[in-house]
Amino acid sequence: MSMYRPRDTPRARLEQDVVEELRDLAATSQRIADVFAARHGLHPTDLQALIHVMRREVADDPLTAGELAGLLNVTTGAATGVVDRLEKKGHLRRDRSETDRRKVFLRYGDPGQELATAFFGPLGRRSGTVMGEFDDSDLEVVRRFLVGMRAAFDEHHREL
């Protein structure tokens, strides 16, 4: 089956518009992340680490430094350096497991959480306004689309 589609059909134009919007959204998202990182003296890898820690903490499944290394695709030594920098700035803290004292979980630090809330709160409110314009079934379609696109991107990334 050929991937070729004439670019002058309504469907092809719509698909192209979607791809362009996704690309622009990703670029704008990166610019926002770069501003946050620059304002708070963070390396881009530090910011990615914070995002991973936050996502897992929200899911009540905290990360270990070893897991973070895998997610960042860096050595465990490099991940320890990232965690040390973030801990020193108050963005992260290390908590020992209550059941296995050898295991250390990474948690969002209160000062880091406050900075993130202050910086990203307005974006969250703007995003909420946009989502409020869609009913539940529309949002489910958007979610399904984004999950599928992320899977496609993840698969491509793994192949690289």
TAPE-V734373 format. One record per run of one state. SS is the DSSP state (a for helix, b for strand, c for the rest). FROM is the first residue (numbers start at 1). TO is the last residue. If there is no record, write none. Layout:
ss->SS from->FROM to->TO
ss->SS from->FROM to->TO
//
This chain:
ss->c from->1 to->9
ss->a from->10 to->39
ss->c from->40 to->43
ss->a from->44 to->58
ss->c from->59 to->62
ss->b from->63 to->64
ss->a from->65 to->72
ss->c from->73 to->75
ss->a from->76 to->88
ss->c from->89 to->91
ss->b from->92 to->96
ss->c from->97 to->103
ss->b from->104 to->108
ss->c from->109 to->109
ss->a from->110 to->131
ss->c from->132 to->135
ss->a from->136 to->159
ss->c from->160 to->160
//
